[in-house]
Amino acid sequence: MTLKPKANILDCIGNTPLVRLNKVAPVGGAEIWLKAEYLNPGGSIKDRMVRYILVQAMEKGELKGGLVVENTSGNTGFAVAMICAVYGLRCILTLPDKMSSEKINMLKGMGAEVIVTPTNVPTDSPESYYETAKRIHRNHPGSYYLNQYHNPLNIESHYRDTGPEIWDQTGGDFDAFVAGLGTGGTMSGAGKFFKEKRPKILNVGVDPYGSVYHDWFVKKEMTAPHVYKVEGIGEDMLCKALDFSVLDRIERVDDRESFLMTRRLAREEGVFAGGSTGSAVAVAVRLAGEMGPGKKIVVIAPDSGSRYITKCYSDEWMRDNGFLSPARTKGSLRDLLARKPKAIYTCRHGETLQSAVTRMKEFAISQMPAISPEGTVLGMLHEVDLLEAVVYGQRRIEDPIDPLIKPIEGVVSVDTELDALHPIFDADDVAVVMDGGRLTGIVTKMDLIDYMAQGQRAERAKG
């Protein structure tokens, strides 16, 4: 199919691909499909909302002053600058000082006037980036204040654009929608559209620790916000662009979880996205394990990793902020597996508890991957689940193992660095090594200890 030429760059907004995640998704869990919004021309989902609002403003004659003002965490600002460049408008943008230097320089490069304000001040402080934008708007009669945090057109843009696009791409065949909560427009608009189409779709918002959304949703309490590092999601105030009524749940994430998943997406899935994508995918992974096989989850990837080269993609920055421990173990799983015996002990779909117990006892193992007749990995059978099922009389020893098969945690690739195994082992899991959908190996704590011991013996031999 030949792509038609576009009248200008703004015609390239939207129609972003929906991509399946294979390596970070839990084996035996729900499918995870990533909506790659970072492939919009401005590098983020904000292109959709800003184009919709500014086109509406121009059609209503509200842009006669030729100046657009907005407070932004960077992505909305870039979309504003891009669209203003196309239409010959001037823009002034205010940003909190926690934003990356890449974002600030990109805005300036697009011709925006940028004013940086303190992050750690109350929302209503004259120094905050919200109040600074409002003051600039008041001081420039005829200017247009986009006001993304409270503008109902933010919600409307995703109701009319993002939601229907995802619905068309999936044919409506998905069970949960996961999106980070910043202004709330994406979830409010797309989530509303999905609920109208199929009320059983689960809308799950993602909120960082330090934001006020989670506690307001759960307890109707405004807790004191505190600073966090992930950008683009969470707030220290309630936004009118967030319609809590479309949400079924809000899940919390911390900075470390967000950034480590962001880096995994780049290195294992080839998805070069920002930290808030890591936040959303981390929640989608949890949800996939909970929902189980046969279900589908759509998750939003809001922006590009190009904005965060000196932040979560920098080993030095990650270590300085305590998110990346100094390397304790050198090498990759490929190195370890080359020294490890090749046998992989598995159980089969449909076999009995007795058979599985006998094999675990014979090979002194506490868990085994469960394999389908076609050789697909279905999940993991744990010794503790077998014990509870038999002891409490839930299952007989002659029953099939199928109901006891759980989603696999700790899935890694052959190229995963050995240092990444430590958090998996800290959670008391084994590392399940997959290569192109094929089970390649099972790595335990003892395997890692043995590998390290071999390395130490080799070093002593050299000395």
Summary of the structure (lengths in Angstrom):
residues: 463
radius of gyration: 24.8
end to end distance: 63.3
largest distance: 80.9
contacts: 1585
relative contact order: 0.12
helix: 42%
strand: 19%
